[in-house]
C-alpha cells in the first residue's frame, strides 16, 4: 500500500497524472485495502493464539485507513484549489467568479 501511495504521489508531483488521476488511484488503493485486510483480520479472530497479533493488525489497519482518508481529503482540497484557480482564470478582468 505504501509503495502504491508513494508511486501515485510521485506521478502527480512529476505531472504525469492529474489531481483527478491521483484521487482515483487513492480510491482504488483504499478499496483494495478495505477488501484485503478485513479477511486477514477475520482469520486472526478465529484463532485464540493470534488474538494478540490481531490487536496489532487491527491498529495497523485502522492507521492505514486513516492515512488513506487523509490523502483523499488532501487530494479533494487540491482539486478544489485547482477548480478555484480555473474559475479565476476564466473570469474577465475585474469580475469575481460566480458562486
C-alpha positions as a Markdown table, in Angstrom:
| # | Residue | x | y | z |
|---|---|---|---|---|
| 1 | Unk | 0.0 | 0.0 | 0.0 |
| 2 | Unk | 2.7 | 2.5 | 0.9 |
| 3 | Unk | 4.6 | 1.8 | -2.3 |
| 4 | Unk | 1.5 | 2.4 | -4.3 |
| 5 | Unk | 0.8 | 5.6 | -2.4 |
| 6 | Unk | 4.3 | 6.9 | -3.0 |
| 7 | Unk | 4.2 | 5.9 | -6.6 |
| 8 | Unk | 0.9 | 7.7 | -7.2 |
| 9 | Unk | 2.1 | 10.9 | -5.4 |
| 10 | Unk | 5.4 | 10.9 | -7.3 |
| 11 | Unk | 3.5 | 10.6 | -10.6 |
| 12 | Unk | 1.3 | 13.5 | -9.5 |
| 13 | Unk | 4.2 | 15.7 | -8.4 |
| 14 | Unk | 6.0 | 14.9 | -11.7 |
| 15 | Unk | 2.9 | 16.0 | -13.7 |
| 16 | Unk | 2.4 | 12.5 | -15.2 |
| 17 | Unk | -1.1 | 12.3 | -13.7 |
| 18 | Unk | -3.7 | 14.9 | -12.8 |
| 19 | Unk | -5.1 | 15.5 | -9.3 |
| 20 | Unk | -8.1 | 13.6 | -10.5 |
| 21 | Unk | -5.9 | 10.7 | -11.6 |
| 22 | Unk | -4.2 | 10.8 | -8.2 |
| 23 | Unk | -7.6 | 10.9 | -6.4 |
| 24 | Unk | -8.9 | 7.9 | -8.4 |
| 25 | Unk | -5.7 | 6.0 | -7.7 |
| 26 | Unk | -6.2 | 6.6 | -3.9 |
| 27 | Unk | -9.8 | 5.4 | -4.2 |
| 28 | Unk | -8.6 | 2.2 | -5.8 |
| 29 | Unk | -5.9 | 1.6 | -3.2 |
| 30 | Unk | -8.4 | 2.3 | -0.4 |
| 31 | Unk | -10.8 | -0.2 | -1.9 |
| 32 | Unk | -8.1 | -2.9 | -2.2 |
| 33 | Unk | -7.0 | -2.3 | 1.4 |
| 34 | Unk | -10.6 | -2.4 | 2.8 |
| 35 | Unk | -11.2 | -5.7 | 0.9 |
| 36 | Unk | -8.0 | -7.4 | 1.7 |
| 37 | Unk | -7.3 | -6.6 | 5.3 |
| 38 | Unk | -10.6 | -7.5 | 6.9 |
| 39 | Unk | -10.3 | -11.0 | 5.6 |
| 40 | Unk | -6.9 | -11.4 | 7.3 |
| 41 | Unk | -8.4 | -9.9 | 10.5 |
| 42 | Unk | -11.3 | -12.4 | 10.4 |
| 43 | Unk | -8.8 | -15.2 | 10.1 |
| 44 | Unk | -6.9 | -13.9 | 13.2 |
| 45 | Unk | -10.2 | -13.6 | 15.1 |
| 46 | Unk | -10.9 | -17.3 | 14.6 |
| 47 | Unk | -7.5 | -18.3 | 16.3 |
| 48 | Unk | -7.1 | -17.8 | 20.0 |
| 49 | Unk | -3.3 | -18.0 | 19.5 |
| 50 | Unk | -3.4 | -15.0 | 17.2 |
| 51 | Unk | -5.6 | -12.7 | 19.3 |
| 52 | Unk | -2.7 | -10.5 | 20.5 |
| 53 | Unk | -1.4 | -10.2 | 17.0 |
| 54 | Unk | -4.9 | -9.4 | 15.8 |
| 55 | Unk | -5.0 | -6.3 | 18.0 |
| 56 | Unk | -1.8 | -5.1 | 16.4 |
| 57 | Unk | -3.1 | -5.9 | 12.9 |
| 58 | Unk | -6.4 | -4.0 | 13.7 |
| 59 | Unk | -4.4 | -0.9 | 14.8 |
| 60 | Unk | -2.3 | -1.1 | 11.7 |
| 61 | Unk | -5.5 | -1.5 | 9.5 |
| 62 | Unk | -7.1 | 1.5 | 11.2 |
| 63 | Unk | -3.9 | 3.5 | 10.8 |
| 64 | Unk | -3.8 | 2.6 | 7.0 |
| 65 | Unk | -7.5 | 3.6 | 6.6 |
| 66 | Unk | -6.8 | 6.9 | 8.4 |
| 67 | Unk | -3.8 | 7.6 | 6.2 |
| 68 | Unk | -5.8 | 6.9 | 3.1 |
| 69 | Unk | -8.6 | 9.1 | 4.3 |
| 70 | Unk | -6.1 | 11.9 | 4.9 |
| 71 | Unk | -4.6 | 11.5 | 1.4 |
| 72 | Unk | -8.0 | 11.5 | -0.2 |
| 73 | Unk | -9.1 | 14.6 | 1.7 |
| 74 | Unk | -5.8 | 16.4 | 0.7 |
| 75 | Unk | -6.5 | 15.4 | -2.9 |
| 76 | Unk | -10.0 | 16.8 | -2.7 |
| 77 | Unk | -8.7 | 20.1 | -1.3 |
| 78 | Unk | -6.1 | 20.3 | -4.1 |
| 79 | Unk | -8.8 | 19.6 | -6.6 |
| 80 | Unk | -10.8 | 22.4 | -5.1 |
| 81 | Unk | -7.8 | 24.8 | -5.3 |
| 82 | Unk | -7.3 | 23.8 | -9.0 |
| 83 | Unk | -11.0 | 24.4 | -9.7 |
| 84 | Unk | -10.9 | 27.8 | -8.0 |
| 85 | Unk | -7.8 | 28.8 | -9.9 |
| 86 | Unk | -9.6 | 27.7 | -13.2 |
| 87 | Unk | -12.6 | 29.8 | -12.2 |
| 88 | Unk | -10.4 | 32.9 | -11.5 |
| 89 | Unk | -8.6 | 32.5 | -14.8 |
| 90 | Unk | -11.8 | 32.1 | -16.8 |
| 91 | Unk | -13.3 | 35.3 | -15.5 |
| 92 | Unk | -12.9 | 38.6 | -17.4 |
| 93 | Unk | -10.6 | 41.1 | -15.7 |
| 94 | Unk | -12.2 | 42.8 | -12.7 |
| 95 | Unk | -15.1 | 40.3 | -12.2 |
| 96 | Unk | -15.3 | 37.8 | -9.3 |
| 97 | Unk | -16.1 | 34.2 | -10.1 |
| 98 | Unk | -19.8 | 33.1 | -9.8 |
| 99 | Unk | -20.6 | 31.2 | -6.6 |
